[in-house]
Amino acid sequence: MSHILHRQTSHHYPAAASAAGIVIRDGTGKEYIDASSGAAVSCLGHSHPDVLAAMRAQLDRLAYAHTSFFTTQVAEELADDLVGHAPAGIGHVFFVSGGSEAIEAALKLARAYFVERGEPQRRYIIARRQSYHGITLGALAVGGREQARAAFVPLLIEAHHVSPAYEYRDRRADERPRDYAERLAQELEAKLHELGGDNVIAFVAETVVGATLGAVPAVGGYFKRVRDICDRHGVLLILDEVMCGMGRTGTLHACEQEGISPDLMAIAKGLGGGYAPIGALLMQERIFDAVAAGSGAFQHSHTYMGHPLACAAALAVQQVIRRDGLLANVQAHGAYLSRRLKERFGNHPFVGDVRGRGLFQGLELVADRASKQPFDPKMQLHARVKRAAMARGLMVYPSAGAADGTSGDNVLLAPPFIVDAAAVDAIVERLGDAIDAATVERTGSRMQEA
Ligand SMILES: Cc1ncc(COP(=O)(O)O)c(C=O)c1O
């Protein structure tokens, strides 16, 4: 019997015993293709020799030094590296140990910025429904994943939500994409007027929505309008690129493809590629300047922030991505993955949509393609697909909540950046079998339902 409180108390988890490249092996020797990089984490795959060597060398030098006493060379080098490749205006970095911590830091630094500037009345955060920003209380409050929030609502800070940019379900048939983007922009504008623009701290959004919607990029022009609106009201734009960032969509930062630069940006997951827990908050220089010229301190710290081993891992991961030209591979094999998914699932009776960017692709599962009606959430179809995929030696990342925060199943694919065409073919084939098996199981006969 395990003494760990696992994610699901009734589920038996195989023990991961070893891993190399895009494959994880369990204790019985069974192999799984890691087609989701865990949760969009293992961007270089597993056991990358150059990352391991950098981590070993760091351990031999220094494993840990508390940040209230010291900085370290490796943390400084990683900060230089991140700022050197950051969106326009980003000048400083705050290190943390994961995505939720990066979002917490973003919310608090955004508030601290306005306190430093003498605008303490700013107290509201606006975010979007069907989003996921992490599991700690602040991140959960701004997130829009209803089933994760429900039990904790009495503990959450006040947060306001507007619609996600979710073309598949929300763009009206008679609406052009740009009109839909405008409608969403007007909704944000209206929310700002309702709250009073100068009472609002920030608008928070995933640049490409990950787990809740399943790799959904915004409709064209949306983020430019959001950037303009935030600027007009003096509201900070916080982009959450914890999942979609650090190369996953084919550019280092997903926002590069939107032509905008955020005020604050949370990164994690692919930053350290799973070799060590690390996240970071990137900030515009004017935000750093406000703190430096004001109180001189951001009242927010963690014991393990800037951990040298994590920084060494992240620095090595970023250097390997550049040295090996892996963003080009993300673009090329992302396009190939998208094509293969569309070929396999384009006419599938229970796949309503295939979408994504780069090696960040999602399928939305629907009970009826014409009406886009989701499966009954009680069916837990996402969990069934995951089980069926694992049985076939495939790791994918299905979740629920796409349609309304609770119902609507999607399957997220986010293979490592080193994936090749043969691996993409194997992933699509196994996923097809898994979805067929899971839907047959649910509906009695898939063909009969179709
Ligand atoms: C977009 C996004 N933000 C934040 C988080 C939280 O990150 P973590 O699980 O590292 O705390 C996640 C995790 O999946 C995420 O996908």
The ligand as an SDF file (V2000), in Angstrom:
LIG
                    3D

 16 16  0  0  0  0  0  0  0  0999 V2000
   -1.2700   27.8660  -18.0750 C   0  0  0  0  0  0  0  0  0  0  0  0
   -0.8390   27.3420  -16.7410 C   0  0  0  0  0  0  0  0  0  0  0  0
   -0.5720   28.2030  -15.7470 N   0  0  0  0  0  0  0  0  0  0  0  0
   -0.1780   27.7920  -14.5360 C   0  0  0  0  0  0  0  0  0  0  0  0
   -0.0380   26.4410  -14.2550 C   0  0  0  0  0  0  0  0  0  0  0  0
    0.3970   25.9910  -12.8980 C   0  0  0  0  0  0  0  0  0  0  0  0
    1.6970   25.4790  -12.9560 O   0  0  0  0  0  0  0  0  0  0  0  0
    2.2090   24.4760  -11.8360 P   0  0  0  0  0  0  0  0  0  0  0  0
    1.4210   23.2230  -11.9650 O   0  0  0  0  0  0  0  0  0  0  0  0
    3.6760   24.3180  -12.1610 O   0  0  0  0  0  0  0  0  0  0  0  0
    2.0180   25.1400  -10.5090 O   0  0  0  0  0  0  0  0  0  0  0  0
   -0.3100   25.5130  -15.2490 C   0  0  0  0  0  0  0  0  0  0  0  0
   -0.1950   24.0710  -14.9740 C   0  0  0  0  0  0  0  0  0  0  0  0
   -0.6500   23.2290  -15.7130 O   0  0  0  0  0  0  0  0  0  0  0  0
   -0.7270   25.9600  -16.5220 C   0  0  0  0  0  0  0  0  0  0  0  0
   -1.0150   25.1080  -17.5170 O   0  0  0  0  0  0  0  0  0  0  0  0
  1  2  1  0
  2  3  1  0
  2 15  2  0
  3  4  2  0
  4  5  1  0
  5  6  1  0
  5 12  2  0
  6  7  1  0
  7  8  1  0
  8  9  2  0
  8 10  1  0
  8 11  1  0
 12 13  1  0
 12 15  1  0
 13 14  2  0
 15 16  1  0
M  END
$$$$
